[in-house]
């Protein structure tokens, strides 16, 4: 396992999580390849592109007043496989809507792929509910 690869993926994952946690929506979506796919336990269908996910995000903002208040990542694991890597972690996200604020506990897996320019982009995200002890 290359420590350089692991650090590059960690940097890409940290940037993605920080952008999400800080509500920097353009930076967050910029961490994903245009053709990335998304599977969320809160959404009945797989989202087939970053543009499709971004449109859904805008709908949440407009209809529900959705915004991220904060996010904490823990139990991180990075598994490199050549020019791809799997990043999994537990997330505790504080969200706000017109209904108020709530904390959501989830597990997330993000698959990263190294682009031709050497940059690591997220190409798939899977989010599932996590029970808390």
Buried (B, 14 or more C-beta within 10 A) or exposed (E): EEEEBBEBBBEBBEBBBBBBBEEBBEBBBBBBBEEBBBBBEEEEEEBEBBBBBBEBBEEBEEEEEBBBEBBEBEEEEBBBEEEBBBBBBBBBBBBBBEEEEEEBEBBBBBBBBBEEEEEBBBBBBBBEEBEEE
